Amino acid sequence: MKVGLDARFLSKIDQGTASYTSQLVKEFSSILRNDELILLNKNNIQQWGNEQNINHGKLQSNFTPFNVLYGYRRAEQKHRLDILHTNYLTSIHKSRTKKIITIHDILFRTHAEFFPPKLRLGVNLLSKLSLPKADHIITVSEYSKSKIEEFYPFLKNKVSVIYEAASSDFFYIKDRDRVRSQIAESFGIKNQYILFVGRFAPIKNIEVLVDWFCDRYGGKNTMKLVLVGRMDPAFPSSNLEKLIFSNPDICVLSDICNKSLNLLYNGARFFYFASHGEGFGLPILESMATGCPVLTSDKTSCPEVAGDAGMLVDSRDRDAIFASLDNLAKNDKLLSDMSQAGFLRAKEFSWKKCALDTYDLYKKIIDEGSYTA
């Protein structure tokens, strides 16, 4: 069996889709047996594709519309693929190659108000052309499955949920003095801090966190707010950009490797992720794996991922978020209990299981010609 895997996101390791792709490749290296995995990307990514049965396959472009219209089809033919596994969209051409798409979310449909009209129009058009060609859909939460089947009823019974997990890069560091000293040395952060990780876009609901922080701690030098990420050019917001980058009490960090991010999770008082919309919410599990308590949303997939281990709040209720933030900022016993619950919750998810379930799906599609979830 020859599987072509959409590896374009491996060059964007700060995105959730990159984490998904990289973890699949890592786990596939030990379970492929006699099968071959071909990483499809315009350029070879040196740290990937050196394992047995994992090779590079060149795409002419990493531009999604080009690949949907032509690039993926050319890769199918060139490498004689049995399966093409892509993210969000696939080739619009019928062929003998079985097409599997991982759709992490359809927030452009469910939360359209957060997406620029031009982007929404383009994704809508490509989805209408592409999704009917899929032999099967993988998605990462029951929430996403329900919305995919609601908005694309022709995919009903073609959607399987395979959960993501926290990488083994994220774990609890027992030496707390070392954590504090390394954070001070690496980032200049000597106070307690609250952490957010993700792209800086309105759907992430960062504005209310910044407003609360400025109201409670602005100018007092007793607590820091640390935001890890960057503005996403696909979701421009001059108001959000000004709010974040004009505030001297906010520490903004970008291009952070997992080793440094693990350190930041370990040192944070708690993690804020009260997003308006998520297809999964991988940072929730990353934070829990390190013992960092999580405040997250009661909307979309967030409660499904956090379970009883996170504090849930209505992302649209500003007063409720302020009250929850106040509670976590002051209640040490609550934080300790949440930390222990988070450890247990994170262990319920596994990248090994994700890869095995994905590999089993490949075999079912090949053996049966089609697979009904």
C-alpha positions as CSV (number, residue, x, y, z in Angstrom):
1,M,0.0,0.0,0.0
2,K,1.4,3.4,-1.0
3,V,0.0,6.4,0.9
4,G,0.6,10.0,0.0
5,L,0.3,12.2,3.0
6,D,-0.3,16.0,2.7
7,A,2.9,17.3,4.4
8,R,2.7,20.9,3.4
9,F,1.9,21.9,7.0
10,L,5.1,20.5,8.4
11,S,6.8,23.7,7.4
12,K,4.3,25.6,9.7
13,I,5.0,23.8,12.9
14,D,3.3,26.5,15.0
15,Q,-0.1,25.4,13.6
16,G,-2.3,22.6,15.0
17,T,-2.4,20.9,11.6
18,A,1.4,20.7,11.6
19,S,1.3,19.0,15.0
20,Y,-1.2,16.5,13.7
21,T,0.9,15.8,10.6
22,S,4.2,15.6,12.4
23,Q,2.8,13.2,15.1
24,L,1.3,10.9,12.5
25,V,4.6,10.7,10.6
26,K,6.4,10.0,13.9
27,E,4.1,7.2,14.9
28,F,3.8,5.7,11.3
29,S,7.5,5.1,11.3
30,S,7.0,2.1,13.6
31,I,3.7,0.7,12.3
32,L,4.0,0.8,8.4
33,R,5.4,-2.7,8.0
34,N,5.6,-3.3,4.3
35,D,3.7,-0.2,3.3
36,E,5.2,3.1,2.0
37,L,4.3,6.6,3.2
38,I,5.1,9.4,0.8
39,L,5.3,12.9,2.3
40,L,3.9,15.4,-0.3
41,N,5.4,18.8,-0.1
42,K,7.0,21.3,-2.6
43,N,10.3,21.1,-0.7
44,N,11.9,18.2,1.2
45,I,11.8,18.9,4.9
46,Q,15.1,17.6,6.2
47,Q,14.0,16.3,9.6
48,W,11.3,14.2,8.0
49,G,11.3,11.2,5.6
50,N,14.6,9.6,6.7
51,E,12.9,6.6,8.4
52,Q,12.4,3.3,6.6
53,N,9.4,3.2,4.3
54,I,8.9,7.0,4.6
55,N,9.9,9.0,1.5
56,H,9.5,12.4,0.0
57,G,7.2,13.2,-2.9
58,K,7.4,16.5,-4.6
59,L,4.4,18.8,-5.1
60,Q,4.7,21.5,-7.7
61,S,3.2,24.0,-5.3
62,N,2.1,24.3,-1.7
63,F,-0.7,26.6,-2.8
64,T,-4.0,24.8,-1.8
65,P,-6.2,25.8,-4.8
66,F,-3.5,24.7,-7.2
67,N,-3.3,21.3,-5.5
68,V,-7.0,20.8,-5.4
69,L,-7.3,21.6,-9.1
70,Y,-4.2,19.9,-10.3
71,G,-1.3,19.2,-7.9
72,Y,-2.8,16.3,-5.9
73,R,-3.9,14.6,-9.1
74,R,-0.3,14.8,-10.5
75,A,1.1,13.3,-7.3
76,E,-1.4,10.5,-7.5
77,Q,-0.3,9.6,-11.0
78,K,3.5,10.1,-10.4
79,H,3.7,8.0,-7.3
80,R,0.9,5.6,-8.2
81,L,-0.8,6.2,-4.9
82,D,-3.3,3.8,-3.4
83,I,-4.4,6.4,-0.9
84,L,-4.2,10.2,-0.9
85,H,-4.6,11.6,2.7
86,T,-4.9,15.4,2.8
87,N,-6.1,18.1,5.1
88,Y,-9.4,19.9,4.6
89,L,-9.6,19.4,0.8
90,T,-8.6,16.9,-1.8
91,S,-8.3,16.5,-5.6
92,I,-11.5,17.3,-7.6
93,H,-10.6,14.5,-10.1
94,K,-11.9,11.0,-10.0
95,S,-9.3,8.3,-10.0
96,R,-8.5,4.8,-8.7
97,T,-6.7,6.5,-5.7
98,K,-8.8,6.4,-2.6
99,K,-9.1,9.9,-1.1
100,I,-9.2,10.4,2.7
101,I,-9.5,14.0,4.1
102,T,-8.9,15.0,7.7
103,I,-11.2,17.9,8.4
104,H,-10.1,19.5,11.7
105,D,-13.1,21.9,11.7
106,I,-15.5,23.8,9.5
107,L,-15.4,27.0,11.5
108,F,-15.7,28.9,8.3
109,R,-19.3,27.7,8.2
110,T,-20.2,27.4,11.9
111,H,-18.4,30.7,12.9
112,A,-18.5,32.6,9.7
113,E,-18.5,36.0,11.4
114,F,-14.8,35.4,12.4
115,F,-13.7,34.7,8.8
116,P,-12.9,37.4,6.1
117,P,-15.5,37.2,3.3
118,K,-12.9,36.5,0.6
119,L,-11.4,33.6,2.5
120,R,-14.8,32.2,3.4
121,L,-15.9,32.4,-0.3
122,G,-12.8,30.6,-1.5
123,V,-13.0,27.8,1.0
124,N,-16.7,27.4,0.4
125,L,-16.2,27.0,-3.4
126,L,-13.3,24.6,-3.1
127,S,-15.2,22.5,-0.5
128,K,-18.2,22.1,-2.8
129,L,-15.9,20.9,-5.6
130,S,-13.7,18.7,-3.4
131,L,-15.6,17.1,-0.6
132,P,-17.9,15.0,-2.9
133,K,-14.8,13.2,-4.2
134,A,-13.8,12.0,-0.7
135,D,-14.0,8.2,0.0
136,H,-13.8,8.9,3.7
137,I,-13.5,11.8,6.2
138,I,-11.4,11.8,9.4
139,T,-12.3,14.4,11.9
140,V,-10.9,15.1,15.4
141,S,-14.0,15.5,17.6
142,E,-17.6,14.4,17.8
143,Y,-18.5,18.1,17.7
144,S,-16.8,18.5,14.3
145,K,-18.4,15.3,13.0
146,S,-21.8,16.6,13.9
147,K,-21.2,19.9,12.1
148,I,-19.7,18.2,9.0
149,E,-22.7,16.0,8.6
150,E,-25.0,18.9,9.2
151,F,-23.5,21.2,6.6
152,Y,-22.5,18.4,4.2
153,P,-25.3,15.7,4.5
154,F,-23.9,13.8,1.5
155,L,-21.0,12.9,3.8
156,K,-23.2,11.2,6.4
157,N,-21.8,7.8,7.4
158,K,-18.5,8.7,5.8
159,V,-17.1,10.4,8.8
160,S,-14.9,8.8,11.5
161,V,-13.7,10.5,14.7
162,I,-10.0,9.9,15.6
163,Y,-8.8,12.0,18.5
164,E,-5.6,13.9,18.7
165,A,-3.3,14.0,21.8
166,A,-0.6,15.9,23.5
167,S,2.9,15.3,22.2
168,S,5.4,13.5,24.5
169,D,7.3,16.8,24.3
170,F,4.8,18.1,27.0
171,F,5.3,16.8,30.5
172,Y,5.6,17.9,34.2
173,I,9.0,19.1,35.3
174,K,9.5,18.2,39.0
175,D,12.2,20.7,39.8
176,R,10.1,23.8,40.2
177,D,13.0,26.0,41.1
178,R,14.7,25.0,37.9
179,V,11.5,25.9,36.0
180,R,11.4,29.4,37.5
181,S,15.1,30.1,37.0
182,Q,15.1,28.9,33.3
183,I,12.0,31.0,32.5
184,A,13.7,34.1,34.1
185,E,16.9,33.4,32.2
186,S,15.3,32.5,28.8
187,F,12.4,35.0,28.7
188,G,13.1,37.6,31.5
189,I,9.8,36.6,33.2
190,K,10.3,36.7,37.0
191,N,6.7,37.2,38.2
192,Q,3.8,34.8,38.1
193,Y,2.1,34.7,34.8
194,I,-1.0,33.6,32.9
195,L,-0.5,31.9,29.6
196,F,-2.2,31.8,26.2
197,V,-1.0,29.8,23.2
198,G,-2.4,30.1,19.7
199,R,-2.8,32.4,16.8
200,F,-3.8,35.9,17.6
201,A,-7.2,36.1,15.9
202,P,-10.6,37.3,17.1
203,I,-12.1,33.8,17.3
204,K,-9.6,33.0,20.1
205,N,-11.3,35.5,22.4
206,I,-8.1,37.1,23.6
207,E,-9.5,40.6,24.0
208,V,-11.5,39.7,27.1
209,L,-8.4,38.2,28.7
210,V,-6.3,41.3,28.0
211,D,-9.1,43.6,29.3
212,W,-9.3,41.6,32.5
213,F,-5.6,41.5,33.0
214,C,-5.2,45.3,32.4
215,D,-8.0,46.0,34.9
216,R,-6.7,43.7,37.6
217,Y,-2.9,43.8,37.2
218,G,-2.0,46.5,34.7
219,G,1.0,48.6,35.9
220,K,1.3,46.7,39.2
221,N,4.2,44.4,38.3
222,T,2.7,41.5,40.3
223,M,1.4,39.3,37.5
224,K,2.4,39.0,33.8
225,L,0.3,38.0,30.8
226,V,2.3,35.8,28.3
227,L,0.9,35.3,24.8
228,V,2.7,32.8,22.6
229,G,1.9,33.0,18.9
230,R,1.6,35.7,16.3
231,M,-1.0,37.6,14.3
232,D,-2.5,35.5,11.6
233,P,-2.5,37.4,8.2
234,A,-5.5,35.3,7.1
235,F,-7.5,36.9,10.0
236,P,-6.4,40.5,10.1
237,S,-7.6,42.6,13.1
238,S,-6.0,46.0,13.7
239,N,-7.9,46.4,16.9
240,L,-6.6,43.2,18.4
241,E,-3.1,43.9,17.1
242,K,-3.0,47.3,18.8
243,L,-4.5,45.9,22.0
244,I,-1.7,43.3,22.3
245,F,1.4,45.1,21.0
246,S,0.8,48.5,22.6
247,N,0.6,47.1,26.2
248,P,4.0,47.0,28.1
249,D,2.6,44.5,30.6
250,I,2.0,41.8,28.0
251,C,4.9,39.6,27.0
252,V,4.5,38.3,23.4
253,L,6.6,35.3,22.3
254,S,6.8,33.8,18.8
255,D,8.7,31.0,17.1
256,I,8.9,29.0,20.3
257,C,10.1,25.4,20.1
258,N,8.2,22.6,22.0
259,K,11.0,22.4,24.6
260,S,10.5,26.1,25.5
261,L,6.8,25.9,25.3
262,N,6.8,22.9,27.7
263,L,8.8,25.1,30.1
264,L,6.2,28.0,29.7
265,Y,3.3,25.6,30.4
266,N,5.1,24.3,33.5
267,G,5.7,27.8,34.9
268,A,2.3,29.3,34.2
269,R,-0.3,29.9,37.0
270,F,-3.0,28.7,34.6
271,F,-3.7,28.6,30.9
272,Y,-6.4,30.6,29.2
273,F,-8.2,29.1,26.1
274,A,-11.8,30.4,26.2
275,S,-12.0,30.3,22.4
276,H,-15.3,31.0,20.6
277,G,-14.6,28.0,18.3
278,E,-12.3,25.0,18.0
279,G,-12.3,21.8,16.0
280,F,-10.3,20.0,18.8
281,G,-8.3,22.3,21.0
282,L,-4.9,20.7,21.2
283,P,-3.3,23.3,23.6
284,I,-5.9,22.1,26.2
285,L,-4.2,18.7,26.4
286,E,-0.7,20.1,26.0
287,S,-1.3,22.3,29.1
288,M,-2.9,19.5,31.1
289,A,0.0,17.1,30.3
290,T,2.3,19.6,32.1
291,G,0.0,20.0,35.1
292,C,-1.0,23.5,34.1
293,P,-4.7,24.2,35.0
294,V,-7.0,25.2,32.0
295,L,-9.8,27.7,31.7
296,T,-11.5,26.9,28.5
297,S,-14.8,27.4,26.7
298,D,-18.0,25.5,27.1
299,K,-18.5,25.8,23.3
300,T,-17.7,23.6,20.3
301,S,-15.2,20.8,21.0
302,C,-13.5,22.4,24.1
303,P,-15.7,20.6,26.7
304,E,-15.3,17.4,24.8
305,V,-11.5,17.6,25.1
306,A,-11.3,19.1,28.6
307,G,-13.8,16.8,30.2
308,D,-14.2,17.4,34.0
309,A,-10.6,18.5,34.3
310,G,-10.9,22.0,33.0
311,M,-12.9,25.0,34.2
312,L,-15.5,25.7,31.5
313,V,-17.0,29.2,30.9
314,D,-19.3,30.7,28.3
315,S,-17.0,32.4,25.8
316,R,-19.7,35.0,25.1
317,D,-20.2,36.0,28.7
318,R,-17.6,38.6,29.6
319,D,-18.7,38.8,33.3
320,A,-18.5,35.0,33.7
321,I,-15.0,35.0,32.2
322,F,-13.9,37.8,34.5
323,A,-15.2,35.9,37.5
324,S,-13.5,32.6,36.5
325,L,-10.2,34.5,35.9
326,D,-10.5,36.1,39.4
327,N,-11.1,32.7,40.9
328,L,-8.1,31.0,39.3
329,A,-5.9,34.0,40.1
330,K,-6.5,33.6,43.8
331,N,-7.5,30.0,44.6
332,D,-4.4,27.9,45.1
333,K,-6.4,24.8,46.3
334,L,-8.5,24.9,43.1
335,L,-5.5,25.1,40.9
336,S,-3.9,22.1,42.6
337,D,-7.0,20.0,42.2
338,M,-7.3,21.0,38.5
339,S,-3.7,20.2,37.9
340,Q,-4.1,16.6,39.2
341,A,-7.3,16.1,37.2
342,G,-5.5,17.5,34.1
343,F,-2.8,14.9,34.3
344,L,-5.3,12.1,34.2
345,R,-7.3,13.6,31.4
346,A,-4.3,14.1,29.1
347,K,-3.4,10.4,29.5
348,E,-6.7,9.4,28.0
349,F,-5.5,10.6,24.6
350,S,-2.7,8.9,22.6
351,W,-0.9,9.7,19.3
352,K,-0.1,6.0,19.0
353,K,-3.8,5.2,19.1
354,C,-4.5,8.0,16.6
355,A,-1.9,6.6,14.2
356,L,-3.1,3.0,14.6
357,D,-6.7,4.0,14.0
358,T,-5.7,6.0,10.9
359,Y,-3.6,3.1,9.6
360,D,-6.5,0.7,10.2
361,L,-8.8,3.0,8.3
362,Y,-6.4,3.0,5.3
363,K,-6.5,-0.8,5.2
364,K,-10.3,-0.9,5.4
365,I,-10.6,1.5,2.6
366,I,-8.2,-0.5,0.4
367,D,-9.8,-3.9,1.4
368,E,-13.4,-2.9,1.1
369,G,-13.3,-0.2,-1.5
370,S,-15.4,2.0,0.7
371,Y,-16.0,2.2,4.5
372,T,-19.1,3.2,6.4
373,A,-18.4,4.7,9.8
